Amino acid sequence: MFRSLVLLPVLALLLTACWIASESGEAPEPVISEPAPSPLFADTLFDSDMDADVVVVGYLVVDSSGARLCGVLLESDPPQCGAHSVEVTGVDRLDVIFEESQGVRWTLATLWGHYADGTLAILDGPPPSDVVIQSE
């Protein structure tokens, strides 16, 4: 009995809302948002002659020889890039949290920068709307 009394106002409110919607004769406009653009995968840059600002996702590995972006991270200790990678400059501009082992730092990261001649140069600020992204 108590449940019926609790559900009665909810049912009345629901019926009122349906009646108001039917009286206006217009259905509310659905809100459809566009999906966020997807970043390029690091593998897209390997052997590419691209010269463009890009948003790219991959494994960032930093060791004594420099910084590399790779699509595959080998499970060695410390981890290493797989067969393909690109050089990354401007890593000091990034605000990312790295894991570290034996002097090697690594993280999965989404980066934005200018890619040309096999090097991704990290850029400051948020990416503009005309940056190269993954096509769906």
Secondary structure per residue as TSV (DSSP state, phi and psi in degrees):
chain	resnum	aa	ss	phi	psi
A	1	M	-	360.0	-43.3
A	2	F	H	-62.7	-40.0
A	3	R	H	-60.3	-40.3
A	4	S	H	-62.1	-39.5
A	5	L	H	-68.9	-34.0
A	6	V	H	-73.1	-39.7
A	7	L	H	-75.8	-22.8
A	8	L	H	-58.5	-48.4
A	9	P	H	-64.6	-34.6
A	10	V	H	-65.0	-43.7
A	11	L	H	-64.1	-41.1
A	12	A	H	-63.5	-41.2
A	13	L	H	-65.4	-41.9
A	14	L	H	-63.5	-45.1
A	15	L	H	-64.7	-37.8
A	16	T	H	-63.4	-43.3
A	17	A	H	-63.2	-42.2
A	18	C	H	-63.4	-41.3
A	19	W	H	-64.2	-42.9
A	20	I	H	-63.7	-41.9
A	21	A	H	-64.3	-39.6
A	22	S	H	-73.5	-30.2
A	23	E	H	-68.0	-36.6
A	24	S	H	-74.0	-23.2
A	25	G	-	76.6	0.4
A	26	E	-	-121.8	133.7
A	27	A	-	-82.0	145.9
A	28	P	-	-64.5	145.5
A	29	E	-	-68.8	128.8
A	30	P	-	-71.2	147.2
A	31	V	-	-95.7	113.2
A	32	I	-	-116.4	116.4
A	33	S	-	-100.9	146.7
A	34	E	-	-76.9	142.7
A	35	P	-	-65.6	149.1
A	36	A	-	-66.8	143.3
A	37	P	-	-62.0	145.0
A	38	S	B	-91.6	140.0
A	39	P	-	-71.3	160.2
A	40	L	E	-67.6	152.7
A	41	F	E	-87.1	146.7
A	42	A	H	-52.5	-35.8
A	43	D	H	-58.7	-26.3
A	44	T	H	-64.0	-29.5
A	45	L	H	-80.7	-26.4
A	46	F	T	-60.8	133.5
A	47	D	T	57.6	25.9
A	48	S	-	-96.7	145.3
A	49	D	-	-99.5	19.8
A	50	M	-	-60.6	144.0
A	51	D	-	-137.0	88.3
A	52	A	E	-160.8	161.1
A	53	D	E	-77.2	133.2
A	54	V	E	-137.1	156.2
A	55	V	E	-111.8	124.1
A	56	V	E	-136.9	145.1
A	57	V	E	-117.7	138.5
A	58	G	E	179.8	-173.5
A	59	Y	E	-92.0	123.5
A	60	L	E	-96.4	119.9
A	61	V	E	-119.7	126.0
A	62	V	E	-122.0	123.6
A	63	D	E	-137.5	-168.0
A	64	S	T	-64.9	-19.6
A	65	S	T	-90.0	-7.7
A	66	G	E	130.5	-163.3
A	67	A	E	-112.4	139.4
A	68	R	E	-133.0	146.6
A	69	L	E	-110.3	125.6
A	70	C	E	-131.0	155.3
A	71	G	S	-85.7	-25.6
A	72	V	-	-126.5	134.6
A	73	L	E	-110.3	118.2
A	74	L	E	-71.2	147.5
A	75	E	-	-88.3	30.9
A	76	S	S	-77.6	174.6
A	77	D	S	-124.7	106.4
A	78	P	S	-78.9	159.7
A	79	P	-	-61.3	153.1
A	80	Q	E	-134.0	160.3
A	81	C	E	-68.5	152.3
A	82	G	-	-71.3	-155.2
A	83	A	S	-64.2	-28.7
A	84	H	-	-119.8	140.8
A	85	S	E	-161.5	164.3
A	86	V	E	-124.7	149.6
A	87	E	E	-70.1	144.3
A	88	V	E	-124.0	129.9
A	89	T	E	-114.9	155.4
A	90	G	-	82.8	21.5
A	91	V	G	-60.6	-28.5
A	92	D	G	-63.3	-16.2
A	93	R	G	-80.9	-14.0
A	94	L	-	-80.7	146.3
A	95	D	-	-114.1	76.5
A	96	V	-	-127.4	158.3
A	97	I	-	-101.3	122.8
A	98	F	-	-99.9	150.3
A	99	E	E	-89.2	158.5
A	100	E	E	-146.5	141.3
A	101	S	E	-155.7	129.9
A	102	Q	T	52.1	40.6
A	103	G	T	81.0	3.7
A	104	V	E	-108.5	131.8
A	105	R	E	-112.5	144.9
A	106	W	E	-153.1	155.9
A	107	T	E	-164.0	155.0
A	108	L	E	-85.3	125.3
A	109	A	E	-141.9	150.7
A	110	T	E	-104.8	119.4
A	111	L	E	-118.8	154.7
A	112	W	E	-130.0	136.3
A	113	G	E	-172.5	-172.0
A	114	H	E	-103.3	124.3
A	115	Y	E	-105.7	127.1
A	116	A	E	-161.4	143.4
A	117	D	T	52.3	39.5
A	118	G	T	79.8	9.2
A	119	T	E	-128.6	134.9
A	120	L	E	-102.1	113.9
A	121	A	E	-97.0	114.6
A	122	I	E	-63.3	135.5
A	123	L	-	-109.3	154.0
A	124	D	S	-82.6	155.7
A	125	G	S	78.5	178.3
A	126	P	-	-76.9	151.8
A	127	P	-	-68.9	144.5
A	128	P	-	-75.4	172.2
A	129	S	T	-72.2	-19.3
A	130	D	T	-96.3	17.3
A	131	V	S	-69.9	149.5
A	132	V	B	-74.5	128.2
A	133	I	-	-129.6	173.7
A	134	Q	B	-67.9	130.7
A	135	S	-	-83.7	139.8
A	136	E	-	-80.3	360.0
